[in-house]
């Protein structure tokens, strides 16, 4: 039987303990500073990334389309007709017909002012006019019978003309006691009550016609060439989300505002149901031009990398970055002037997780 050195046993146990210690440290990831967790995945495109890793993306074929270059301007609504009626004669208000908010017809009597003195003047003038007519008729017969001279006939005719003019003037003054509606509309305010004494020029009431409203917008000088009387416009009102009205331009100012360098334009909108009220905020959209065969991409496909606008396309299983120049925006689409060609596979989902050269799986 061979002899064993007693000192070898402790040394063997020490080696086994050292091996166990090293195995434990390796299991904790404390050896070989570049070790990673088993389940971790390197970032896409990063050095040392798993060459088999692919990013799931969704692509869309780029096809030419027609885009509408639309100019949208904010504005404010106004009634097409807003009339303030004032007293044309003095006197006490004898009668008031409508109430505030009531709709009235054109020519309808709204108020009456007591003009009794002018009625007496009118009756006197009408009597004088009838008398002058009778006298002129008799003199016409006498002239034909050669009883009167031509001069006397002319005097009678002149007297008749004066009498008729005086009666017409008295009739006009008397009619000023009746305040009639010059337009159809809604009584916005009543400023005189029955029994109140009014003087010439005093405000009586305000009429507003909102069957047609105007949208007044300020047009930048670079865009005014696209807008002219007769141009169509789509109108939206902030108070009515989802509704659209068709309007037509009826006025564009010939001179720009010196402070803002903008031109005033007015759009008329049919408002038969009265939904649009004067003073509401509105937006008028004008078609500047149609861009045919435009290369367009969703706005969501754009990426901003250091101030540069990029899109990504899928090419042979790889993501490729393209710097693009942008043009017209229509809704959620934007025109690409350069950097992208029709037929390419544009990445429209997952583009935020890729870089140039990253392997992708297109859906």
Number of C-alpha atoms within 10 A of each C-alpha: 3 4 5 8 7 8 8 9 10 9 11 11 11 11 11 10 12 12 11 12 12 13 12 13 12 13 10 11 13 12 13 9 7 7 11 11 8 6 5 7 12 13 13 21 18 10 8 10 12 13 11 6 16 17 17 15 20 16 19 17 14 18 15 16 12 13 21 16 16 17 16 16 16 17 22 18 24 23 21 17 16 16 18 12 19 17 22 19 21 17 20 19 22 17 16 17 12 16 14 14 14 12 15 21 14 11 12 16 17 19 22 20 26 20 20 12 10 19 17 13 17 21 14 14 21 19 13 18 22 15 14 21 19 13 15 21 16 13 22 20 13 14 16 11 9 10 11 14 12 13 10 14 19 14 13 20 19 14 18 22 15 15 21 19 14 19 22 16 15 20 18 13 18 21 18 18 24 22 21 18 20 14 17 18 22 21 21 19 15 17 13 18 15 14 14 12 15 20 14 11 12 16 16 19 20 19 25 22 23 26 20 18 25 26 28 23 22 20 24 15 13 9 13 18 10 13 19 15 13 12 15 19 23 17 24 20 23 11 13 12 8 8 10 13 14 15 24 21 21 15 17 19 15 9 10 16 13 8 6 11 13 19 19 17 22 24 26 23 24 16 17 11 9 13 12 26 16 18 12 15 17 20 21 25 17 23 16 15 12 13 14 11 12 19 25 26 25 15 16 13 18 20 17 10 9 7 7 12 15 19 23 26 24 24 15 10 15 20 26 20 19 16 17 17 14 16 15 18 18 15 11 10 16 21 23 18 15 13 14 21 15 14 12 15 20 26 27 21 16 16 23 13 13 23 16 15 15 19 23 22 16 20 10
